Amino acid sequence: MSEVKTGKKIEKSEANTMDRSKMGVALASNDAEVEAQAHPALVQCPHCASVVRIVQYDSVYAWYTCGCCGGAFYS
C-alpha cells in the first residue's frame, strides 16, 4: 500500500449535488482498521495535497471527502 495516487478534484458546487450515500471519507490517520473485503489505498488530496488513506469497496464508494480539508475528490 505504499503507492500514492492523486485524486481527481471535484468542485464544491458539483459535490453539493452528489449522492452522499456513495461518499467515502479519506482518513488522515493510518490507525483505522480495514475490513477484509476492502481495498485500502493512499491518495493525495487534490485540494490540500495531504496524503490520506481511503478504503475502496467495489461498487460502494464513488467519491471521497478529505479528512484534512473537507475537499471532495474521485480516487
C-alpha positions, 0 to 999 in steps of 0.5 A: 500500500505504499503507492500514492495516487492523486485524486481527481478534484471535484468542485464544491458546487458539483459535490453539493449535488452528489449522492452522499450515500456513495461518499467515502471519507479519506482518513488522515490517520493510518490507525483505522482498521480495514475490513477484509473485503476492502481495498485500502489505498493512499491518495493525495488530496487534490485540494490540500495535497495531504496524503490520506488513506481511503478504503475502496469497496467495489461498487460502494464508494464513488467519491471521497471527502478529505479528512484534512480539508473537507475537499471532495475528490474521485480516487 
